[in-house]
Amino acid sequence: MIRGVIFDLGNTLMYFQGDWDAVNERGAKALLHSLISNGILVLPEFADHFIKRRREGRKISARSEVEYTATRALRDALAQNGYPDVTDEIIERALEEFFAPEETEWAVYPDAHAALAELCRRGLRLGAISNATDDGFVQRIVRRAGLAQFLNPIISSAAMPWRKPDPRIFHHVL
C-alpha cells in the first residue's frame, strides 16, 4: 500500500523560467553589495571567483553525492581572498541576497497545486527532496510558490549533506 510520495522540486513541481546568466549576474552584484556593506571589502572580481567555486562545487557534488553548499563555496572564496573569519550571519545574508534574483524566476507548474491537494485528500503524506546548494533558498521558493502547505518534510541536500540518488537522503525522509 502506498502511504506517501516524495517529490523532486525542479522540473517536477516547479521550473526555472529565467535566464541563468542574467540571474547569476544580478545575484553576484547583490552578493558583492551585501559583503561590502558589512565591511568585507572584496573587489568586483570576487563575484567571478565565487561563481567559479560554485561551478567547481557542483562537479565535486556530482562525483561524491555529497553537497558542496553555497555556504562552503562562499567561505572558501572569502578565505582565498583574505577573509577566513566572516560571521555566519554575514554569510547567510549575503547568500540570501545572491539567491533573491533566482527565487523570483521559479514558477509552479499549472497543475501542481491541484495534484498535491488531491493526493493529500486521498490521505497520502507528501514530501520533497531537492538537490540544492542552499537550504534557505529551497525553503523560500517552496513557501513563495504555495507548496509548503502540502509538503512535509521539505529537504534539501544542502541540509543533509547527501544528494540524490544517495539512499541516505531518502531514508532520512522516510
C-alpha positions, 0 to 999 in steps of 0.5 A: 500500500502506498502511504506517501510520495516524495517529490523532486522540486525542479522540473517536477513541481516547479521550473526555472523560467529565467535566464541563468546568466542574467540571474547569476549576474544580478545575484553576484552584484547583490552578493558583492553589495551585501559583503561590502556593506558589512565591511568585507571589502572584496573587489568586483572580481570576487563575484567571478571567483565565487561563481567559479567555486560554485561551478567547481562545487557542483562537479565535486557534488556530482562525483561524491553525492555529497553537497558542496553548499553555497555556504562552503563555496562562499567561505572558501572564496572569502578565505582565498581572498583574505577573509577566513573569519566572516560571521555566519550571519554575514554569510547567510545574508549575503547568500540570501541576497545572491539567491533573491534574483533566482527565487523570483524566476521559479514558477509552479507548474499549472497543475501542481497545486491541484495534484498535491491537494488531491493526493493529500485528500486521498490521505497520502503524506507528501514530501520533497527532496531537492538537490540544492546548494542552499537550504534557505533558498529551497525553503523560500521558493517552496513557501513563495510558490504555495507548496509548503502547505502540502509538503512535509518534510521539505529537504534539501541536500544542502541540509543533509549533506547527501544528494540524490540518488544517495539512499541516505537522503531518502531514508532520512525522509522516510 
